Amino acid sequence: MKCQTVSEMLARLGDKWTVLVIMVLGSGPLRFSELKRAVVGISQRMLTLTLRALERDGLVQRTVHPTVPPSVEYALTELGLSFFEPIDAMGGWVFRNHDRIRAARAAYDAQQD
Protein backbone atom coordinates (compact mmCIF):
# COMPACT_ATOMS: atom_id res chain seq x y z
CA MET A 1 0.00 0.00 0.00
CA LYS A 2 2.88 2.40 0.75
CA CYS A 3 4.33 1.77 -2.72
CA GLN A 4 1.02 2.82 -4.26
CA THR A 5 1.06 6.08 -2.27
CA VAL A 6 4.66 6.74 -3.33
CA SER A 7 3.74 6.14 -6.97
CA GLU A 8 0.70 8.41 -6.73
CA MET A 9 2.65 11.25 -5.12
CA LEU A 10 5.51 10.96 -7.62
CA ALA A 11 2.92 11.20 -10.38
CA ARG A 12 1.47 14.27 -8.65
CA LEU A 13 4.96 15.78 -8.37
CA GLY A 14 5.50 15.09 -12.07
CA ASP A 15 2.30 16.84 -13.13
CA LYS A 16 3.10 20.32 -14.46
CA TRP A 17 -0.14 21.92 -13.27
CA THR A 18 0.31 20.56 -9.76
CA VAL A 19 3.86 21.86 -9.62
CA LEU A 20 2.85 25.32 -10.87
CA VAL A 21 -0.13 25.58 -8.49
CA ILE A 22 2.02 24.52 -5.52
CA MET A 23 4.73 27.02 -6.51
CA VAL A 24 2.21 29.86 -6.76
CA LEU A 25 0.49 28.96 -3.47
CA GLY A 26 3.92 28.83 -1.81
CA SER A 27 3.70 32.63 -1.63
CA GLY A 28 0.44 32.52 0.31
CA PRO A 29 -3.31 31.98 -0.02
CA LEU A 30 -5.09 33.04 -3.22
CA ARG A 31 -8.61 33.13 -4.58
CA PHE A 32 -9.46 30.93 -7.56
CA SER A 33 -9.39 33.82 -10.05
CA GLU A 34 -5.99 34.96 -8.73
CA LEU A 35 -4.64 31.43 -9.10
CA LYS A 36 -5.99 31.19 -12.65
CA ARG A 37 -4.20 34.42 -13.61
CA ALA A 38 -0.97 33.35 -11.91
CA VAL A 39 -0.80 29.88 -13.52
CA VAL A 40 -0.41 30.89 -17.14
CA GLY A 41 -2.12 28.59 -19.63
CA ILE A 42 -4.23 26.56 -17.21
CA SER A 43 -7.90 26.18 -18.05
CA GLN A 44 -10.61 26.70 -15.45
CA ARG A 45 -11.47 23.00 -15.61
CA MET A 46 -7.85 21.86 -15.17
CA LEU A 47 -7.33 24.26 -12.27
CA THR A 48 -10.48 22.92 -10.61
CA LEU A 49 -9.37 19.30 -11.07
CA THR A 50 -5.86 20.07 -9.83
CA LEU A 51 -7.11 21.89 -6.73
CA ARG A 52 -9.54 19.05 -5.93
CA ALA A 53 -6.75 16.47 -6.19
CA LEU A 54 -4.45 18.58 -3.99
CA GLU A 55 -7.24 19.08 -1.45
CA ARG A 56 -7.94 15.32 -1.43
CA ASP A 57 -4.25 14.61 -0.75
CA GLY A 58 -4.29 17.09 2.13
CA LEU A 59 -1.91 19.53 0.43
CA VAL A 60 -4.36 22.38 -0.13
CA GLN A 61 -7.09 23.77 2.09
CA ARG A 62 -10.17 25.35 0.53
CA THR A 63 -11.83 28.03 2.65
CA VAL A 64 -15.21 29.53 1.78
CA HIS A 65 -15.73 33.01 3.23
CA PRO A 66 -19.35 33.96 3.97
CA THR A 67 -19.53 37.00 1.71
CA VAL A 68 -21.95 37.91 -1.06
CA PRO A 69 -21.03 36.42 -3.44
CA PRO A 70 -19.09 33.75 -1.51
CA SER A 71 -15.33 34.11 -1.72
CA VAL A 72 -13.23 30.94 -1.92
CA GLU A 73 -9.56 30.93 -0.99
CA TYR A 74 -6.94 28.24 -1.44
CA ALA A 75 -3.85 27.80 0.73
CA LEU A 76 -1.18 25.20 1.29
CA THR A 77 -1.65 23.12 4.41
CA GLU A 78 1.28 22.22 6.66
CA LEU A 79 1.67 19.07 4.57
CA GLY A 80 1.45 21.16 1.40
CA LEU A 81 4.17 23.50 2.66
CA SER A 82 6.44 20.51 3.24
CA PHE A 83 5.67 19.35 -0.34
CA PHE A 84 6.50 22.87 -1.55
CA GLU A 85 10.09 22.49 -0.34
CA PRO A 86 11.24 19.93 -2.95
CA ILE A 87 9.19 21.63 -5.67
CA ASP A 88 10.77 24.99 -4.84
CA ALA A 89 14.22 23.35 -4.90
CA MET A 90 13.53 21.88 -8.35
CA GLY A 91 12.24 25.20 -9.65
CA GLY A 92 15.34 26.95 -8.31
CA TRP A 93 17.55 24.38 -10.03
CA VAL A 94 15.77 25.02 -13.36
CA PHE A 95 16.17 28.79 -13.02
CA ARG A 96 19.85 28.48 -12.08
CA ASN A 97 20.56 26.17 -15.00
CA HIS A 98 18.21 27.65 -17.61
CA ASP A 99 21.00 28.93 -19.86
CA ARG A 100 22.94 25.66 -19.66
CA ILE A 101 19.84 23.63 -20.50
CA ARG A 102 19.04 25.83 -23.52
CA ALA A 103 22.66 25.59 -24.72
CA ALA A 104 22.64 21.79 -24.35
CA ARG A 105 19.38 21.54 -26.29
CA ALA A 106 20.70 23.78 -29.06
CA ALA A 107 23.90 21.71 -29.32
CA TYR A 108 21.91 18.47 -29.41
CA ASP A 109 19.51 19.81 -32.05
CA ALA A 110 22.42 21.02 -34.19
CA GLN A 111 23.93 17.53 -34.17
CA GLN A 112 20.60 16.03 -35.28
CA ASP A 113 20.42 18.13 -38.45
QUIMO-V80119 format. One record per backbone hydrogen bond with DSSP energy under -0.5 kcal/mol. CO is the residue of the C=O (numbers start at 1). NH is the residue of the N-H. If there is no record, write none. Layout:
# QUIMO-V80119
CO_NH / CO_NH
This chain:
# QUIMO-V80119
1_5 / 2_6 / 3_7 / 4_8 / 5_9 / 6_10 / 7_11 / 8_12 / 9_13 / 10_14 / 11_15 / 12_15 / 14_16 / 15_19 / 16_20 / 17_21 / 18_22 / 19_23 / 20_24 / 21_25 / 22_26 / 24_27 / 25_28 / 30_74 / 31_35 / 32_36 / 33_37 / 34_38 / 35_39 / 38_40 / 39_42 / 43_47 / 44_48 / 45_49 / 46_50 / 47_51 / 48_52 / 49_53 / 50_54 / 51_55 / 52_56 / 53_57 / 54_59 / 54_60 / 55_58 / 59_77 / 61_63 / 61_75 / 63_65 / 63_73 / 65_67 / 65_71 / 67_69 / 71_65 / 72_32 / 73_63 / 74_30 / 75_61 / 77_81 / 78_82 / 79_83 / 80_84 / 81_85 / 82_86 / 83_87 / 84_88 / 85_89 / 86_90 / 87_91 / 88_92 / 89_93 / 90_94 / 91_95 / 92_96 / 93_97 / 94_98 / 95_98 / 97_101 / 98_102 / 99_103 / 100_104 / 101_105 / 102_106 / 103_107 / 104_108 / 105_109 / 106_110 / 107_111 / 108_112 / 109_113
